[in-house]
Amino acid sequence: MRHPAVTAAIVGARKPEQVDDVVAAAAIRLTQSDLDEIEAVAELAT
């Protein structure tokens, strides 16, 4: 999630109604606990 090589997430939508979901996702704020948990799970996959 906070990898130095990653500067942006590229999100695509095939249908206009999907754009609303993509835009809404930009407003989500993750806590440090959320980020730590995501990082821990991601490490298991590498």
LINRAJO-V363263 format. One record per residue. N is the residue number from 1. RES is the residue in one small letter. SS is DSSP state (2 for helix, 1 for strand, 0 for the rest). OMEGA is omega in radians with two decimals (none if undefined). D_LAST is the distance of its C-alpha to the last C-alpha in whole Angstrom. Layout:
[[N,RES,SS,OMEGA,D_LAST] [N,RES,SS,OMEGA,D_LAST]]
This chain:
[[1,m,0,-3.13,13] [2,r,0,-3.13,15] [3,h,0,-3.09,13] [4,p,0,-3.13,16] [5,a,0,-3.12,16] [6,v,0,3.14,16] [7,t,0,-3.14,20] [8,a,0,3.01,20] [9,a,0,3.11,19] [10,i,0,-3.08,21] [11,v,0,3.14,22] [12,g,0,3.09,25] [13,a,0,3.12,27] [14,r,0,-3.10,29] [15,k,0,-3.13,32] [16,p,2,-3.11,34] [17,e,2,3.10,34] [18,q,2,3.14,30] [19,v,2,3.12,31] [20,d,2,3.13,32] [21,d,2,3.14,29] [22,v,2,3.14,27] [23,v,2,3.13,29] [24,a,2,-3.14,29] [25,a,2,3.13,25] [26,a,0,-3.12,26] [27,a,0,-3.12,28] [28,i,0,3.09,26] [29,r,0,3.14,25] [30,l,0,3.08,22] [31,t,0,3.08,23] [32,q,2,3.09,21] [33,s,2,3.09,20] [34,d,2,-3.12,19] [35,l,2,3.12,17] [36,d,2,-3.13,16] [37,e,2,3.11,15] [38,i,2,3.13,13] [39,e,2,-3.14,11] [40,a,2,3.13,10] [41,v,2,-3.13,9] [42,a,2,3.12,7] [43,e,2,3.11,5] [44,l,2,-3.08,6] [45,a,0,-3.12,4] [46,t,0,none,0]]
